[in-house]
Amino acid sequence: MKEFNQILLDLKRRIFKPVYFLSGEEPYYIDKISDYIETNVLEDADKEFNQSVVYGKEIDLGGILGLAKQFPMMGEYQVVIVKEAQNLKELNKSAGADDDEAPAKSTANTSVQQFLNYLLHPQPTTILVFCYKYKTIDKRSAIAKSLQKNAVYFETPKIYDNQLSEWITTYVKELNYTISPKASFLLAEFLGMDLSKITNEINKLIINVKPGGEITSELIQNNIGISKEYNVFELQDALAKKDILRANRIVNYLGSNEPSVLTLSSLYGYFSKILKYHFLADKSKFAAATALGVNPFFVEGYARAAASYDTHKLKNIFSYLKECDLKTKGVGNPSIENGELLKELVFKILH
């Protein structure tokens, strides 16, 4: 992410701005920037007097401005970090008020107006950071307009599951390593959408890789606890080939060793791509890969699966997946264990 990298680069060069407003549905980038500021801007000896970390549920804009307007004690900067800023009532209340609909007389003495004034004339020795997670501020609001004009306004979109494998590949490339498509898929399927968890595991893995080397599926299986033979990737391959014996062996393992919600989510995504493949006008390798949001490495597997499952069968499979998901949540399933539900699901898919 270009903007994210530029913000971090400036911080590392000690090019600081008075106000940072970090927002969006993906908390990973927000945490990376705010953590860097919290850890690196001030020396440890200065943090006790010149660094404040407050929370949106426990403070209001007036209190934040009171901190921001203070001068640092025996130092060059003071840092004020507002975590969980999405809980600040004033920001949310102001989100629906357009400049034209907010008469100056009614807002002149409010903390919102004071904040708008602060953005125009911030305290140059203060670094004020807002961590506004899981959503974005209304772009029509006076505050949003002023933030975009007068502060470092950073907004990060949510990473979706069909983008995760590519995100992993890009992250590894930025570290000057490579990762095989299968390895990237395994990480995405096994670790889920927690980018912080994913990056932590990747950073552990590269300790065992020579500089510039490749993270392989074998390395992941040996170091993260993913079975080489019994994982969701291999289950999908067995289902695509309608290998009944192998599919049953894998699901027996998954039923006792892996959360069924992860397996169900993976299978739903897998069969959704198979259905989409059926309706592609251009089924060539790279065109299909782009349309499905996968590495070209996987296209042959989806083509094989599409030959095994026509659209009518896929419709039934989605019904089976929904039924199984409800049962894992206790709907119409007072006593059956998740492992048995997975066995039943795989039986229905294959027959």
C-alpha positions as CSV (number, residue, x, y, z in Angstrom):
1,M,0.0,0.0,0.0
2,K,1.7,3.1,-1.3
3,E,0.3,5.7,1.1
4,F,1.0,3.5,4.1
5,N,4.6,2.9,3.0
6,Q,5.1,6.7,2.5
7,I,3.8,7.5,6.0
8,L,6.1,5.0,7.6
9,L,9.0,6.2,5.5
10,D,8.5,9.8,6.6
11,L,8.2,8.7,10.2
12,K,11.5,6.8,10.0
13,R,13.1,9.9,8.5
14,R,11.6,11.8,11.5
15,I,9.4,13.9,9.2
16,F,6.5,14.4,11.6
17,K,3.1,16.0,11.0
18,P,1.0,17.6,13.8
19,V,-2.1,15.4,13.2
20,Y,-2.6,11.9,12.0
21,F,-6.1,10.5,11.4
22,L,-5.9,6.7,10.8
23,S,-9.1,5.1,9.8
24,G,-10.7,2.2,8.0
25,E,-11.9,-1.3,8.2
26,E,-8.5,-3.0,8.3
27,P,-6.9,-2.4,11.7
28,Y,-3.5,-3.8,10.8
29,Y,-2.2,-0.7,9.0
30,I,-3.6,1.6,11.7
31,D,-1.8,-0.4,14.4
32,K,1.5,-0.4,12.5
33,I,1.6,3.3,12.1
34,S,0.4,4.2,15.6
35,D,2.7,1.5,17.2
36,Y,5.7,3.0,15.4
37,I,4.9,6.5,16.6
38,E,4.3,5.2,20.2
39,T,7.5,3.3,20.2
40,N,10.0,5.4,18.2
41,V,9.2,9.1,18.2
42,L,10.3,9.7,21.8
43,E,13.2,8.4,23.8
44,D,12.1,6.1,26.6
45,A,13.2,8.7,29.2
46,D,10.8,11.3,27.6
47,K,7.8,9.1,27.3
48,E,6.7,9.4,31.0
49,F,6.3,13.2,30.6
50,N,5.6,13.8,27.0
51,Q,3.5,10.8,25.8
52,S,-0.1,10.3,26.5
53,V,-2.3,7.3,25.3
54,V,-6.0,7.8,25.8
55,Y,-9.2,6.0,24.7
56,G,-12.2,7.2,22.9
57,K,-14.6,5.8,25.5
58,E,-12.9,7.6,28.3
59,I,-12.3,11.1,26.9
60,D,-13.9,13.7,24.7
61,L,-12.6,16.1,22.1
62,G,-12.2,18.8,24.6
63,G,-10.0,16.7,26.8
64,I,-7.9,15.6,23.8
65,L,-7.4,19.2,22.7
66,G,-6.4,20.1,26.3
67,L,-3.6,17.5,26.0
68,A,-2.6,18.5,22.5
69,K,-2.2,22.2,23.3
70,Q,0.3,21.5,26.0
71,F,4.0,22.0,25.5
72,P,6.6,19.2,25.8
73,M,8.6,19.1,29.0
74,M,12.3,19.3,28.3
75,G,11.9,17.8,24.9
76,E,11.2,18.5,21.3
77,Y,7.9,16.8,20.9
78,Q,4.9,15.5,22.9
79,V,2.9,12.6,21.5
80,V,-0.9,12.2,22.1
81,I,-2.4,8.9,20.8
82,V,-6.2,8.4,20.8
83,K,-7.0,4.7,20.6
84,E,-10.5,3.5,19.8
85,A,-11.3,7.0,18.4
86,Q,-14.3,5.6,16.7
87,N,-16.0,5.8,20.1
88,L,-15.6,9.6,20.4
89,K,-19.2,10.8,20.4
90,E,-18.4,14.2,18.9
91,L,-16.9,12.7,15.8
92,N,-19.8,10.4,15.2
93,K,-22.4,13.2,15.9
94,S,-20.7,15.5,13.5
95,A,-20.5,12.9,10.8
96,G,-23.9,13.8,9.3
97,A,-23.5,17.6,9.5
98,D,-22.4,19.2,6.3
99,D,-20.7,22.6,6.3
100,D,-23.7,24.3,4.8
101,E,-26.0,22.9,7.4
102,A,-24.0,23.8,10.5
103,P,-24.4,27.5,11.2
104,A,-21.3,29.1,12.7
105,K,-23.2,30.6,15.6
106,S,-24.4,27.2,16.8
107,T,-21.0,25.5,16.8
108,A,-18.6,28.4,17.7
109,N,-18.4,27.3,21.3
110,T,-18.5,23.5,20.8
111,S,-15.6,21.1,21.1
112,V,-16.1,20.2,17.4
113,Q,-15.6,23.8,16.4
114,Q,-12.6,24.0,18.6
115,F,-11.2,20.9,17.0
116,L,-11.7,22.4,13.5
117,N,-9.9,25.5,14.7
118,Y,-7.1,23.3,16.0
119,L,-6.7,21.6,12.7
120,L,-6.1,25.0,11.1
121,H,-3.5,26.0,13.7
122,P,-2.2,22.8,15.4
123,Q,0.4,22.9,18.1
124,P,3.7,22.4,16.2
125,T,5.4,20.5,19.0
126,T,2.5,18.0,19.4
127,I,2.0,14.8,17.3
128,L,-1.7,14.0,17.7
129,V,-2.7,10.5,16.4
130,F,-6.3,9.3,16.1
131,C,-6.9,5.5,15.6
132,Y,-10.4,5.3,14.2
133,K,-10.9,1.6,13.5
134,Y,-13.4,-0.6,11.7
135,K,-15.1,2.2,9.9
136,T,-14.6,5.6,8.3
137,I,-15.8,9.1,9.1
138,D,-18.5,10.6,6.9
139,K,-16.8,12.4,4.1
140,R,-19.5,15.1,4.0
141,S,-18.8,16.2,7.6
142,A,-16.9,19.4,8.4
143,I,-14.4,17.4,10.4
144,A,-13.7,14.9,7.6
145,K,-13.2,17.7,5.0
146,S,-10.8,19.5,7.4
147,L,-8.9,16.4,8.2
148,Q,-8.3,15.6,4.6
149,K,-7.1,19.1,3.9
150,N,-5.1,19.9,7.1
151,A,-3.9,16.5,8.5
152,V,-2.4,13.2,7.5
153,Y,-5.7,11.4,6.6
154,F,-5.2,7.7,6.1
155,E,-8.0,5.3,5.2
156,T,-7.5,1.6,4.7
157,P,-10.1,-0.7,3.0
158,K,-10.9,-4.1,4.4
159,I,-8.9,-7.0,2.9
160,Y,-11.3,-9.7,1.6
161,D,-10.7,-13.4,1.6
162,N,-10.2,-13.6,-2.1
163,Q,-7.4,-10.9,-1.9
164,L,-5.6,-12.5,1.1
165,S,-3.3,-14.8,-0.8
166,E,-2.2,-12.0,-3.1
167,W,-1.7,-9.8,0.0
168,I,0.6,-12.4,1.5
169,T,2.6,-12.8,-1.7
170,T,3.1,-9.0,-1.8
171,Y,4.1,-8.7,1.8
172,V,6.7,-11.5,1.4
173,K,8.0,-9.8,-1.7
174,E,8.5,-6.6,0.3
175,L,10.7,-8.5,2.7
176,N,12.8,-9.6,-0.3
177,Y,11.7,-13.2,-0.2
178,T,9.3,-15.2,-2.3
179,I,6.4,-17.6,-1.5
180,S,5.0,-20.4,-3.6
181,P,1.3,-20.1,-4.6
182,K,0.4,-23.2,-2.5
183,A,2.2,-21.9,0.5
184,S,0.4,-18.5,0.2
185,F,-2.9,-20.4,0.0
186,L,-2.1,-22.5,3.0
187,L,-1.3,-19.5,5.1
188,A,-4.5,-17.7,4.0
189,E,-6.7,-20.7,4.7
190,F,-5.1,-21.7,8.0
191,L,-4.6,-18.3,9.6
192,G,-7.7,-16.5,8.4
193,M,-8.0,-12.7,8.0
194,D,-5.9,-11.5,10.9
195,L,-3.1,-9.7,9.1
196,S,-1.1,-9.2,12.3
197,K,-1.1,-12.9,13.0
198,I,-0.1,-13.6,9.4
199,T,2.8,-11.2,9.4
200,N,4.0,-12.6,12.7
201,E,4.1,-16.1,11.4
202,I,5.8,-15.0,8.2
203,N,8.5,-13.2,10.2
204,K,9.1,-16.4,12.1
205,L,9.2,-18.5,8.9
206,I,11.9,-16.4,7.2
207,I,14.3,-17.1,10.0
208,N,14.6,-20.6,8.4
209,V,15.0,-19.3,4.9
210,K,18.2,-18.0,3.3
211,P,18.1,-14.4,2.2
212,G,16.1,-14.0,-1.0
213,G,14.8,-17.6,-0.7
214,E,11.3,-19.1,-1.0
215,I,8.8,-19.9,1.7
216,T,7.4,-23.3,0.7
217,S,4.3,-25.2,1.7
218,E,6.7,-27.8,3.3
219,L,8.2,-25.1,5.5
220,I,4.8,-23.9,6.6
221,Q,3.6,-27.4,7.3
222,N,6.7,-28.1,9.4
223,N,6.7,-24.9,11.4
224,I,3.0,-23.9,11.8
225,G,1.5,-27.2,12.6
226,I,-0.4,-27.7,9.3
227,S,-0.5,-31.4,8.3
228,K,1.2,-32.0,5.0
229,E,-1.5,-34.5,3.9
230,Y,-4.5,-33.5,6.0
231,N,-5.5,-29.8,5.4
232,V,-8.2,-27.9,3.6
233,F,-6.1,-27.5,0.4
234,E,-5.7,-31.3,0.1
235,L,-9.4,-31.8,0.9
236,Q,-10.4,-29.5,-1.9
237,D,-8.1,-31.3,-4.3
238,A,-9.6,-34.7,-3.2
239,L,-13.1,-33.4,-3.7
240,A,-12.2,-32.0,-7.2
241,K,-10.9,-35.4,-8.2
242,K,-13.8,-37.2,-6.4
243,D,-11.3,-39.3,-4.5
244,I,-13.6,-40.7,-1.9
245,L,-11.1,-42.6,0.2
246,R,-8.6,-39.6,0.4
247,A,-11.4,-37.1,1.1
248,N,-12.7,-39.3,4.0
249,R,-9.2,-39.6,5.5
250,I,-8.7,-35.9,5.4
251,V,-12.1,-35.0,6.9
252,N,-11.6,-37.5,9.7
253,Y,-8.4,-35.6,10.6
254,L,-9.9,-32.2,10.2
255,G,-13.0,-33.1,12.2
256,S,-10.8,-33.7,15.3
257,N,-8.0,-31.2,14.8
258,E,-9.3,-28.1,13.1
259,P,-12.2,-25.7,13.8
260,S,-15.1,-26.6,11.5
261,V,-15.9,-23.0,10.9
262,L,-12.6,-22.6,9.0
263,T,-13.2,-25.7,6.9
264,L,-16.8,-24.6,6.0
265,S,-15.7,-21.1,5.1
266,S,-12.9,-22.5,2.9
267,L,-15.2,-25.0,1.2
268,Y,-17.8,-22.2,0.6
269,G,-15.2,-20.0,-1.1
270,Y,-13.9,-22.9,-3.1
271,F,-17.2,-24.0,-4.5
272,S,-18.2,-20.4,-5.1
273,K,-15.2,-20.1,-7.4
274,I,-16.1,-23.3,-9.2
275,L,-19.6,-21.9,-9.9
276,K,-18.1,-18.7,-11.1
277,Y,-15.8,-20.6,-13.4
278,H,-18.8,-22.3,-15.1
279,F,-20.0,-18.9,-16.3
280,L,-16.7,-17.4,-17.4
281,A,-16.8,-16.3,-21.0
282,D,-13.0,-16.6,-21.2
283,K,-11.7,-19.7,-19.5
284,S,-8.0,-19.2,-20.6
285,K,-5.6,-19.5,-17.7
286,F,-4.7,-15.9,-17.0
287,A,-8.2,-14.5,-17.8
288,A,-9.8,-17.1,-15.4
289,A,-7.2,-16.4,-12.7
290,T,-8.0,-12.7,-12.9
291,A,-11.8,-13.3,-12.8
292,L,-11.6,-15.7,-9.9
293,G,-9.0,-13.7,-7.9
294,V,-6.5,-16.6,-7.7
295,N,-3.0,-17.3,-8.8
296,P,-2.9,-18.9,-12.3
297,F,-1.3,-21.9,-10.6
298,F,-4.8,-22.9,-9.3
299,V,-6.9,-22.5,-12.5
300,E,-6.3,-26.0,-13.7
301,G,-7.7,-27.3,-10.4
302,Y,-10.9,-25.2,-10.7
303,A,-11.3,-26.4,-14.3
304,R,-11.0,-30.0,-13.1
305,A,-13.5,-29.4,-10.3
306,A,-16.0,-27.7,-12.7
307,A,-15.9,-30.8,-14.8
308,S,-16.9,-32.9,-11.8
309,Y,-19.6,-30.6,-10.4
310,D,-22.2,-29.1,-12.7
311,T,-24.3,-26.1,-11.7
312,H,-27.2,-28.2,-10.5
313,K,-24.9,-30.2,-8.2
314,L,-23.3,-27.0,-7.0
315,K,-26.7,-25.6,-6.0
316,N,-27.2,-28.7,-3.9
317,I,-23.7,-28.3,-2.4
318,F,-24.4,-24.8,-1.2
319,S,-27.6,-26.1,0.4
320,Y,-25.5,-28.7,2.2
321,L,-23.0,-26.2,3.4
322,K,-25.7,-23.9,4.7
323,E,-27.3,-26.8,6.5
324,C,-24.0,-27.9,8.0
325,D,-23.2,-24.4,9.1
326,L,-26.5,-24.1,10.9
327,K,-26.0,-27.4,12.6
328,T,-22.6,-26.4,13.9
329,K,-24.3,-23.4,15.5
330,G,-26.8,-25.7,17.3
331,V,-29.8,-25.2,14.9
332,G,-31.5,-28.6,14.6
333,N,-28.5,-30.4,16.0
334,P,-28.7,-31.1,19.7
335,S,-26.0,-33.6,20.0
336,I,-24.0,-34.4,16.8
337,E,-20.3,-33.5,17.0
338,N,-18.7,-31.2,14.4
339,G,-16.5,-34.0,13.2
340,E,-19.5,-36.1,12.3
341,L,-21.2,-33.2,10.6
342,L,-18.1,-32.7,8.4
343,K,-18.2,-36.4,7.4
344,E,-21.9,-36.1,6.5
345,L,-21.2,-33.0,4.5
346,V,-18.4,-34.6,2.5
347,F,-20.5,-37.7,1.9
348,K,-23.3,-35.5,0.4
349,I,-20.9,-33.6,-1.7
350,L,-19.3,-36.7,-3.2
351,H,-22.5,-38.6,-3.8
